[in-house]
Amino acid sequence: MAVKVPHTFEVDNAAQIFVAINSFKETTMSRIALTLDRKIDKRILQQALNDTMQRFPYYQVYLRKRFFKYVFEHTDDKPEVEQDTQWTNRYVDFEKGHFPFRVKTQGSTIALELSHVISDGYGTLVFLLSLTARYLHLNGISVEESPFIKYPDDEIVEGEWKCGFRQTFTGKGPPQKLQKPAYIPSGEMISVEKYYSTRIIMDLKQIRTLARNMNVTLNVYIAAIYTAAIQKLFFDDIKHQIANPNRPIRIQIPVNLRRYYPTVTMRNFSYLYSPVFYIKGTPRSFQEIVHIIADDIRHERHTKSIEHQIARNLRAENNFFFKILPRPLKTSLFKLFYHIFARSLFSGVITNLGNISLPPSMEEHIKSFDILPCNSPVPGRNTALFSYKGKLEMNIGSSVNDLRLENAVTETLTELNIKHEVIYKRDT
């Protein structure tokens, strides 16, 4: 028996924050783009999008206000394929009848920009690959089955549209201590209409070998490179007396919880590791940073830090007095919650979507990917990491006008004898 997706459903637990902070300065829009070996026919792509929406009705929604909360409401309106633009990940006002995503195309590129109010990087990737598979099918190319592809005629599994946090966790857990604010690199903001990016392309095999030689994962090794670069900025800001030397460096590393907990949700289901250390007047060596990050992540896993943080969020959501507050007051509290527990706590963000492995028929026609995380005025730079066809890419999205972090990353790569190519997207 086919599962019927409800006409309206709640915003998920994590998305409540993203709904509250969505603005011109913090758009909550992440982007995954892929380039095919052929020019895109926009008319056929539109048909592919229409077909794909049959399998993703829980994305064919508008955000609606209710007295106590926001909800998503299904609509018969169809999203239209847009022409891609120079500046991406830009603001969408979801309260004015806009979908929580955009499908764009230009030349040989198909791009999906999707807001965290509806899903995370995993949901974005699955939606884009499902759309691309349908586009290839309409061009006479059959695509083998893959866990990352949903086909228009597939049955929808109950729970895909539900909040994975509420379905998987409870509010039980110890109280969480407030963390101290972290060092945040300085930088002058650019216009909210723009979003710079820097793609740093490396050899996957070389990085894996270097990580293996230090007995750590690739994710830890790259996070250490990123953290070592931030440390350089920290000492530069201390030298110019614009940074408090007593603040820690703390890195935000989102993790896809689907790796550890069985769920079919297509909503947000990621949370954060947050390795931290204090400088104490002397720069940490790269080897020290590697081991600090590895040990902190190991400790967070052992102590179930992520689960306890999620429990805290669920307790706040289920609090009786919070439940009876009108929606505008809840939104204000979520903004305050975000500033206390998120914005001021992290020196940098680096999220890894892992190795993109595709069915042979898709891999043959998809030349490359370009992944850009959502922007943030603090810390001003967000970074995505992924690998495809033997290449490892770090893409730094920037809302500031300097290249301090990007240059520090490439300097660190050079110091480690890591070959790399850099592609900038800035004002011409």
PyMOL commands that set and color helices and strands:
alter all, ss='L'
color gray80, all
select helices_A, chain A and resi 15-21+42-53+94-96+121-138+164-168+204-213+218-239+257-259+286-302+305-318+320-323+327-341+343-345+360-365+404-415
alter helices_A, ss='H'
color red, helices_A
select strands_A, chain A and resi 8-10+29-36+61-65+70-74+82-83+101-106+109-115+196-203+249-256+270-273+276-277+348-355+366-372+381-388+391-398+420-425
alter strands_A, ss='S'
color yellow, strands_A
deselect
rebuild
show_as cartoon
